[in-house]
Amino acid sequence: MSTPPRFPATLTVAPPDAAVVAARMLRIPMIAADLLPLEVVESRRDRRVRGVVLVALASFVAVLVAWYALSAYQTSQARAALATAQQSGDAMLRQQRVYSEVVKVQAESAVITVQLASLLANDLQWSRLLDKVVASRPVGVTLTGVTGALTPTVQAAGSAAIVLPDTTGERQVGTLTISGSAPDTVTVAAYVDALGKVKGLGNPLLGGVTSQSGKLTLQFTVQLDITSGALGGRYQATSGSGGN
């Protein structure tokens, strides 16, 4: 026969913790459910969509209005600038009418200058040419006479003349004869060389050298061609032409 289990004579039971009991009593189960009717949900969604559409439409309208205002402003500015330009043009036309006589006189003056340049293209400034002839003298040379003449073909403007073979682009328009005295032949030769370098003169030719009895000086004669480089220049449009 088996022996029944033996229990302790006393058993102590501890009461439950009050905090644990309170926590278990206040715990709410995590259960969520959407109990709204479907019509309400769809109505709310439609309102949100309409709001988004209205905001987008309002933004577009605002941008369109701003663009229209900017375009109107730019058009107004352009019209104002056009009006100002037209007023300036009208003022300039009025001023031009006031000074029309001056403009007419200036135009007539330009025409006269062109005509003078054409008429005096074969004009020879003898004073400048003679000054160059005198300035080219070496020390000891004394001039006793200078004779010059233009050929008839030059006196008739536009006629042809003889082209000098030794002068680039220049033609013969006259002749010049110079007579004078010098102490020796070296001085005479130096003067002839100097005359050959004068602009407007060419082909210097020593005509003769003579000595008079009882005098220490030599008498000489030089003949030269007057070239087209000595012509005109007073009414030419560009400087540096003949007569310099």
C-alpha positions in Angstrom: 0.0 0.0 0.0 1.4 3.4 -1.1 2.0 6.2 1.2 0.0 9.5 0.3 2.1 12.7 -0.2 2.7 14.8 2.7 2.1 18.5 2.6 3.7 21.1 4.8 1.7 21.9 7.8 1.4 25.7 6.8 1.0 27.5 3.3 1.5 31.2 2.9 -0.2 32.9 -0.1 1.1 36.5 -0.9 -1.5 39.0 -2.2 -1.1 40.2 -5.8 0.8 43.5 -6.4 -1.6 46.5 -6.5 0.3 48.2 -9.4 0.1 45.1 -11.6 -3.6 44.7 -10.8 -4.2 48.4 -11.8 -2.2 48.1 -15.0 -4.2 45.0 -16.1 -7.5 46.7 -15.2 -6.7 50.0 -17.3 -5.3 48.2 -20.4 -7.3 49.0 -23.5 -7.1 46.5 -26.4 -5.6 48.0 -29.7 -8.7 47.6 -31.9 -9.4 50.1 -34.7 -12.3 50.1 -37.1 -13.6 52.6 -39.7 -17.3 52.7 -39.0 -18.1 55.8 -41.3 -20.4 55.1 -44.1 -19.0 54.9 -47.6 -21.0 57.9 -48.8 -19.3 60.1 -46.1 -15.8 58.8 -47.1 -16.4 59.5 -50.8 -17.8 62.9 -50.0 -14.7 63.9 -48.1 -12.5 62.6 -50.9 -14.4 64.6 -53.5 -14.1 67.7 -51.4 -10.3 67.3 -51.2 -10.1 66.7 -54.9 -12.2 69.8 -55.6 -10.0 71.8 -53.3 -6.8 70.8 -55.1 -8.4 71.5 -58.5 -9.6 75.0 -57.3 -6.1 75.8 -55.9 -4.5 74.8 -59.2 -7.0 76.8 -61.2 -6.6 79.8 -59.0 -2.8 79.6 -59.4 -3.1 79.4 -63.2 -5.5 82.4 -63.2 -3.1 84.4 -61.1 -0.2 83.6 -63.4 -2.3 84.5 -66.4 -3.3 87.8 -64.9 0.3 88.6 -63.9 1.4 87.8 -67.5 -1.3 90.0 -69.0 -0.4 92.9 -66.6 3.3 92.6 -67.6 2.4 92.5 -71.3 0.2 95.5 -70.9 2.9 97.4 -69.0 5.6 96.5 -71.7 3.2 97.6 -74.4 2.6 100.9 -72.7 6.3 101.5 -72.3 6.9 100.7 -76.0 4.1 103.1 -77.0 5.6 105.8 -74.8 9.1 105.3 -76.2 7.6 105.4 -79.8 5.8 108.6 -79.0 9.0 110.1 -77.6 10.9 109.1 -80.7 8.3 110.5 -83.0 8.4 113.8 -81.0 12.2 113.9 -81.3 11.9 113.2 -85.0 9.4 116.0 -85.5 11.6 118.4 -83.5 14.6 117.5 -85.6 12.5 118.1 -88.8 11.4 121.5 -87.5 15.1 122.4 -86.7 16.1 121.2 -90.2 13.5 123.4 -91.7 14.9 126.3 -89.7 18.4 125.7 -90.9 17.5 124.6 -94.4 19.1 127.7 -95.9 22.4 126.9 -94.1 22.2 123.3 -95.4 21.6 124.7 -98.9 24.5 127.0 -98.7 26.8 124.2 -97.5 25.7 122.0 -100.4 26.4 124.9 -102.9 29.8 125.5 -101.3 30.7 121.8 -101.7 29.7 122.0 -105.4 31.8 125.1 -105.9 34.8 123.4 -104.2 34.5 120.5 -106.6 34.2 122.8 -109.6 37.2 124.8 -108.5 39.2 121.6 -108.0 38.4 120.6 -111.6 39.0 124.0 -113.1 42.3 124.6 -111.2 43.7 121.1 -111.5 46.3 122.6 -114.0 46.9 125.7 -111.9 50.5 126.3 -111.1 51.5 128.2 -107.9 54.6 130.0 -109.2 55.4 131.5 -105.8 55.9 128.2 -104.1 57.9 126.8 -107.1 60.2 129.8 -107.1 60.7 129.6 -103.3 61.9 126.1 -103.7 64.2 127.1 -106.5 65.7 129.8 -104.4 65.9 127.6 -101.3 67.9 124.9 -103.1 70.8 127.3 -103.8 74.2 126.2 -102.3 76.3 128.9 -100.6 77.9 131.1 -103.3 75.2 130.8 -105.9 73.4 134.0 -107.0 70.4 133.9 -109.3 70.1 136.5 -112.0 66.9 135.4 -113.7 64.2 132.8 -113.7 61.9 132.3 -116.7 59.0 129.8 -116.8 56.1 128.9 -119.1 53.4 126.4 -119.3 52.8 124.4 -122.5 49.5 125.1 -124.4 48.3 121.6 -123.7 48.4 122.3 -120.0 46.7 125.7 -120.3 43.8 123.9 -122.0 42.5 121.9 -119.1 42.0 118.2 -119.8 44.4 118.1 -122.7 47.2 115.5 -122.9 50.8 116.3 -122.2 54.2 114.6 -122.7 54.9 112.0 -120.0 58.4 112.2 -118.6 60.3 108.9 -118.9 62.3 109.5 -115.7 59.5 110.7 -113.4 57.0 108.2 -112.0 53.5 109.0 -112.9 54.2 112.7 -113.7 53.9 114.5 -117.0 55.6 117.6 -118.5 53.5 120.7 -118.1 56.1 123.4 -118.8 59.7 124.6 -118.9 61.8 126.6 -116.5 65.1 128.4 -117.3 67.3 129.5 -114.5 70.4 131.8 -114.9 72.9 132.8 -112.2 76.5 132.9 -111.1 78.6 130.6 -109.0 82.3 130.7 -107.8 83.2 127.4 -109.4 81.9 124.4 -111.4 81.6 122.2 -108.3 79.0 124.7 -106.8 77.2 124.8 -110.2 77.0 121.0 -110.2 75.7 120.9 -106.7 73.0 123.3 -107.5 71.9 121.3 -110.6 71.7 118.2 -108.4 69.6 120.1 -105.8 67.2 121.3 -108.5 66.7 117.7 -109.7 65.4 116.8 -106.2 62.8 119.6 -106.1 59.2 118.3 -106.3 57.6 119.6 -109.5 60.9 119.9 -111.4 62.6 117.3 -113.5 65.3 116.6 -116.1 67.7 119.4 -115.1 70.0 120.2 -118.0 73.0 122.6 -117.7 72.8 124.9 -120.7 76.3 126.4 -120.4 78.9 127.7 -118.1 81.0 130.8 -119.1 83.5 132.9 -117.3 83.9 136.6 -117.9 87.3 138.2 -118.1 88.3 140.0 -115.0 85.7 138.2 -112.8 86.1 135.3 -110.5 82.5 134.0 -110.9 81.0 131.6 -113.5 77.8 132.4 -115.4 75.5 129.4 -115.9 72.1 128.5 -117.3 70.0 125.5 -116.3 66.9 124.3 -118.1 64.3 122.1 -116.4 60.9 120.5 -117.1 58.0 121.6 -114.9 56.1 118.4 -114.0 52.5 117.8 -113.0 53.7 117.5 -109.3 53.8 121.3 -109.2 50.2 121.8 -110.3 47.0 122.4 -108.4 46.5 121.3 -104.8 44.7 124.4 -103.4 41.2 122.9 -103.9 41.9 119.2 -103.8 40.0 117.0 -101.3 43.2 115.3 -100.2 46.4 117.0 -99.1 49.8 116.1 -100.4 49.1 116.8 -104.1 51.1 119.2 -106.3 52.1 122.6 -105.2 53.8 121.4 -101.9 
